[in-house]
Amino acid sequence: MRRTTRDLSTSEIAELATAFGIDVGDSELDDLKRRVNRRLDGLDEVYEIPIDAPDVPGDRRWSKPTAEFDPYNAVVTACEIEPTDDGALSGLTVGIKDNIAVAGVPMQCGSAVMEGFTPVEDAPVVTRLLEAGATITAKTNLDEFAGGGRGMAADGQIRHPMDPDRYPAGSSGGSAAAVAAGQVDIALGTDTGGSVRAPAAVCGLVGAKATYGLVPIAGVIENTYSLDHVGVLARTVSEAAACLDALAGKHERDPGSMAAAGHDEYTIGGYADAAADPIDPADLTLGRLVESFEDGETAVLDHVSATLDDLDAAGATVVDISLPEADLVDTIKNCITYPELAQYWRDGGVPLRRGGGETRDQVGFARRAEAASGELNSFYRGRIIAGAQLLTEHDGRHYSRGLAARTALRNRVESQFASGELDAIVSPTVPGVAPKHEDADDPGFGITTNTRIANVTKLPAMTVPCGTVGGLSVGLQLLGERFGERHLFRQAAGLEGRIADA
């Protein structure tokens, strides 16, 4: 068998040792070279073990969408993947964000880097949708590698269906635009800091991100493993609930989902039944997060505040709660995101420490990442390099501290629910309306100020339509207790008709 590993020189041994923080003296280099090269010899025998090809049912046909079909640049690839069974999603068409693997259909991740890459294995969430009766008809567009919030992909700007001169937010902007424009009934997005809920809010949709680990993220090109979620965008609470029923549950390829299943509070399913049993808003106690009303567009903040006042007048109990630590959410998130992203790129997409290796698709990603990383936009490259600095020059201390800080913040948030009287913590989903192109020239512009807390704390959150300001959609976010999705859907269903036209 041809050897793919090669013998290293003493200078290469020294460089690797320095990069990984291992102290090696000059006198040790020759001995280490012999030891390392001996350990590398023979490792290629692992390729002699046959690996079964994944079983992908059906004929996977796809095409590039026409401009007539896709006037908003929301869809990267049109397809027609039939369901494998009947179920609650029968008759519904689904768009899949183009960083989620659909076997036999190109996956570009909004980037020129991934041009020509076609996965050979479905992500578990794709398998589950097809088993629930859904028909997949589109791969939806996104910010490059889901890093950004303005809907700018490699093939150009994603446009807002209500006003093509505006952004539909991101990074799941294509999923939101496709649902809002009626191109698909529901769509999947990914959410690392609000990338499902923010686009849903500015496009007048329901957007749901479950508790971390409830939905497996295997088969997703990562942004930040410990913050990434697969979420749902839909026109109604009931459709979002039915979709989550199909998606939820542990999967052996995603250790995060396996770990979640070990929690005492872990429970899955029953979301559609919950949405069919709405709670009267008069029976809700909602915690208005005061920090979320301190910065943003005045008209939007006033509108959401007035909506909550109306609910209070109609019998709901609305109480002000304060989380001063909310101002540090961005810092905590970045201390986690940058190192995890840098490590993912350094290791060519190998899910180290997590198991569940996906050999064929990982190699395809690694080869393109190494060959074409210079084609990444400067925003995304800056994030990777910042993470490399934190890992190499600061010994990962910021990452460790970030993980500890997120636990402290989650404990602080969960203490708000300790009395058992609070149903949800509420805030404007986005503290503004969809921005015009010229007003959002920075890919990281701050539309996810209020959504990131749910990712950092790992708690479930939803956005429901909350009327309009100046003819543009506004969302109300509900943040709930860990594995409290059923209760969130009951609340959202009760609010859906009451505040949608506020």
N, C-alpha and C positions, 0 to 999 in steps of 0.2 A: 504494500500500500504506500502511496506517495505521502511523504511527511509534510504536514502543513505548518507545524511548529518548526522553529529553527533554533540553532545554537546561538546564544548571546555572547557578546564580547564583554570584557571587563568594564569598558566604559559604559556599555548599556546596563550592566548590572548596577553600576554606581548611580546612573541616572534614575533607574527604577527605584532604588533604595531611597534616594532623596525625595522623589515624588510621593512616596508612601510613608515618609517620616521614619525610616529605619536607619539607624546609625551603623555605618560600615567603614572600617578603617582600610587604608590602602593595602596593608599587608594581608587582609582577609579576602581581597577581591579574587585572586586566582582560585582559592579553595571554594569560594562561593560560586564562582563560574562553573566549576566542575559539578558541584552539587545541584545547581539549578538546571543545568543542561541535562543531567541524568534524570531529574524529575520530569522534565518535559518530554524526554524520549519515551515513546510507546503510548502516549496519550491519544494518538490518532486512532488507536484500536477501538475507541468508543464508536467510531463510524461504521464498524463492522457489525454492530448490533442493528438488526432491521427494525425500522419504525413504521408502523402501519400508517398509511395515508388517511387523513380524516375523511369520514363519509359525509359528503355534501349532497343532499337530496335535490332532485329536480334539475332542470336546465336553466343555467344562469345567463340570461341574455341582458345586454345593456347597450346604451347608446348615449351620445352627447345630446343634451336637450336643445331644442330649437329656441330661438329668441321669442317666438310667438308663445311657446309653452312656458318659458321662463323669463319674463320681462324684468325680474328683480335680481337676477343672478343668484337666486337662492338655491338652485339645484346644480350640482356638479355633474352627476350622472343619472340618467333615467334608466329604470330597470323594471322588470316584472317578475318578481320572485313569489311564486304561489305558496300559500300556507301548506303545512304538512299535516294539519288536522283542523277540525272545527273547534270553535271555542268562543269565549266572550268577545273576542276582537274580530270575529268573522264579518266580512263585508267592509272592514275599515282598511284604508291605505295608510302606510307609514313611511315617513322619511327617516333615514338614519344619518346622523352627523358623520361626516367623512373622515373622522379619526377613529371610528368604530368598525371593526373588520366584518365585511360581508364577503364570503368566499366567492371567488370568480368574478368579482366586480372591483374595478380599480379603486384604490384609496390614496388620495393625494394629500390629505391633511391640510388643505389650503396653501400648499407650498410647492414650489418648483423642485425642491429637494426630492420629493417622493414621486415625481413623474414616472409613470410606467410601472409602479408597484401594484401588484394584485395579490391580496391575501389568499391563502389556500384553506383557511379554516374560519368558520363563523365565530364571532364572539358569543358567549353564552346568552347574552340578552337577545341577540338576533335569533338564535335557536328557539328561545322561549316565546318570542313574538310569533314566529311561524307556527309553533305548536298551539298557540292560542287562537289561530285562525286569521291572523293579520296577513295582508299582502304588502310586501315591501316594493315601493315604486320609485324611490329616489334616494340618492346619497346627497346630503345637504351641505352647503358651503359653510365656511368658517374662517375666522382669523387664523393666520399661519400657526399651525401646531396648537391651536386653541389658546394662544398666548396673546391676549389683547381684548379690547372691548368695543371696537368700532366697526366690526364687520368688514375688514379689509383682507381679502384673500389674494392668492398669487394671480388669479385671473381677473382681478379688479374688485370694485366695491359692490357689496351686497346692499340693495336698496330697500327702503321701507315701503311696504305696499300702500300705506295711507298717504305717504308723501315721499316720492322717489328722490327728493332733494335732501332727505334725512337718512341717518343711519338707523338700522333696526337693532343696534347694540350688538354685543358679542359676548363670548366667542361663538355662541350657537345662533348667530344672526340668521343663517340660512334656514335653520330649522324653524325659527319663529316666523320668518317671512313666508316660508312655504305653507305653513298652517294658516297664517293670516290671509294669504292670497287664495286659499282653497286648493292648492296644488296637492296637498295630502291632508288626511283627516287628523292625524296626530304625528308627532315626531319625537325622536330621541335626541337629546343633547348631552354634553358633558358639562359639569359644573365644579370648578375648582375654587371659585370665589364668588359665584353668582351668575355664571355663564349660561344657565338655563333660565333662572328667574328674572334677570335683568332684561333679556330680549323678550321674554313673555310679557313682562310688565309694559314695556313701551309699545308692544304690538297688540295689546288688549286681550291677552291670552291667560290661561291658567298655566302655571309652571310649578313643578313639584320636584324637590330634592329630598330623598329619604335619609334616614339615619345612616351614617357611614357604615358600610358593610352589609346593609340590607339588600342592595343590588350589586352583584358582582361586576368588577371592572376589568376582568380578563378580556383580552382581545381589543383593548383600547390603547392607542398610543398615548403614553403618559404625559402629564404636565407636572403633577406632584402626586405621587402615589397615595400618600396619607391624607390628602385633601380632595382627591378626585372622586367624583360621583357620576353615575349615569342618571339623568333625570328625564322628565316627561314634559312635553309642551302639548296642550290641547285647547280646544275651544270651550270645553265645559269641564266642571269638576268631576262629573260622572265618568267621562271618557278618560280623564287622567287617572282616576281611581282604578278603572278596569285595566288600564295599561300597567299600572304598578302591581296589580294582582298577578299579572303574567310575568313580570320581571323579578319579583322579590324571591329571595331564598339563597342559601349558601351554594357555593360551587367550588369543587376541589381545586380548580385552577386559580382561584383567588383566595389566598390565605386571610385577607382582610375580612372576607365574608364568612370564612370558617370561624375566625375569632369572634366576630359579632354574634354568631349563633351560640356562643358559650355564655353570653350574658344572661342573667336571671330574667331581665325584662324582655328578652328577645321573643318576638311573635311576628308571624307573617300572615298575610292574606286578610280577606274580609273588607278590603278597602271599598269595593263597589257597593257592598251592603251598607257600609258606613255612610257613603255619600248619599244613599237612598234613604237615610234616616237623619235628616239635617237637624241641627240644634237651633231652636229659635234664638235669634240674637239677644232677645230679652233675658235669656238664661245664661249668657256668657259673662265672664269676667276677663277683661282684656287689659294687659299691661302696656301702656303707651311708653315706649322707650324714649325718654326725653332727649337723649343725645342725638337721636336720628332726626330731630326736628330743628337742630341748631345750625345746619349748613346745607344749602341747596337753593333751588329756585323758589322764591317766596310764594309764587302762585301755587306751586305743587304742594309745598309744605302746608300752606293754609287750607288747600282743598282737602288733603287727607285729614288734617286736624279737625276741620269742620265735619267731615264724614264721621269721625269718631265721636264728636260732640252730638251729632244727630242720633247715633246709636245709643249713646248714653241717655239722651232725652227720651228715647223709645223704650228704655228699660234695661239696656245692657249696663254693666258696671265697668267703667273705664277708669283705671287708676294709673297715675304717673309712677314709673319706676326709673331708677337711674343705675347705669352701669358705667362708672367712670373709666373702667378698664377698656371699654369699647373703643376709646381713642387709640389704643395700642394694638388693635386687631391687625392692622396692616403690617406693623412691625413684626408681630408674631408670625403672621402668614409668610412674610418674606424670609424670615430666618429659617423657615421650614422649606419653602418653595425653592429658593435658589440652590441650596445644596442638593436636594433631591433631583432637581432638573439637571444639574451639572453631572451628577453621578450617572443618571440615566443615559445621557449623551456620551459620557466617557466610556461607559460599558456597552455601548452599542445596543441599548434596549434590552439587555439581559436582565430578567427580574431577580437579581441577586437577593438572597435572604428570604425570598418569598416563594420559591418553588414554582411549579406550574409552568415550566419552560415551554415555549412555543417555537421550536427550532427553526422551522422553515420561514415563518414570517419574521422572526427576530433577525435572521441573517439578512433578509431583504432590506429591513430597516437599517441595519448596521452598515451595509455596503453603501447605501445611498447617503447616510449621514456622514460617513467619512469622506466620500468623494465630492459632496456638494454642499458642505456646511457653510461655505462662503457665500452661498446664495440665500441664506437666511436673512430676514430683515434685521436691522441693527438693534431694534427693540428686543427681539428674542435672543440674539447673540449676547446682548448686554446682560440679560438675566443669567445665561449659562456661565459667562465669565465671572460674574459676581459670585455665583455659587462655587466656582472653582477656587476663587480667592478664599472664600470662607472655609473650604475643605482643606486647602493646602497650607495657607499661611496662618490660619487661626484655629487649626486642629479640630474643626467641627464644633467648637465651643458654643457658637451662636445657635447651631442646630439643636444641640442638647438642651440649651436654655429655652429655645423656642418650644420644644416638646413639653418641657416642664411648665412653661407659661401657659400653653394651651390647656393643660389639665387644670391649672389654677383658674383659668377663665371659665372653663366648662363647669367647674364646681360652683363658681360664683353665679353663673346663669341658672344652673339647676337649683341653687338655693332659693331662687325666686319662686320655684314651683313647689317648694317643700311643704307649704301649708295645705296643698291640695285644692286651693281655691282658685288659682290662676289657670285659665284655659290656654292662653297664648300670649306671647310678647309681640306687639304689633309695631310696625313702622312703615313709612313709605318704602316700597321696594326699591325704587330708584328716586333720588331726590331731585328729579327733573323730568322733562319730556325728552323724546328722541331728539338728539341734536342735529343741526344742519351740518353738512360736510365740512364747511369752513370753520365750524366752531369746535371740531374735535380732531385736530391734526395729530394729536399724540395717541398712539395705539393703547396706552394705558390710562386714558382719561377716566376720571373717577365716577363711573356709573355704579360701581359695586361697593360703595362705601357702607351701605346698610346690609348687604347680603353676605359679606365675607364672614361675619360672626358665626353663621350656621356651619360653614365649612371648618373653621378653626375649632369650634366646640363639638363637631360631629353630630349636631342635633338636626332634626328634620325641619324643613321650612317650605312654605308654599307662597305663591303670589296669586291673588285673585284680582280680576279687573275692578277698578274703583273709579269709574267714570272717566271724564276727560277734562283737560285744561287746554283751552285754545284749540279744541278739536283734536287733540292728541292724547293717547291713552296714558292712564296712570294706574299703578298697581298698589295694593295693600299687602304687605308681607306678614305672615303668621309664622312665628317661631315656636316650636313645641318641645315636648319632653322626648327623651330618648326612646325610640320605638313607639312613639305615640302617634303614628300616622293615621290610625283609624279615627282618633279624636280630632286630628287636624282636618281630615276630610269631612267629618260631620260639621265642624265649624265653618269650613269653606263653603259647603253646600248651603248652609243657613244664610251666609253672607252674600252668596253669589247673586241672588235676585234682588237683595236689599240695597247693595251698594254699587252694582254694575253701572247704573245710570246716574250715580251721584253727581 
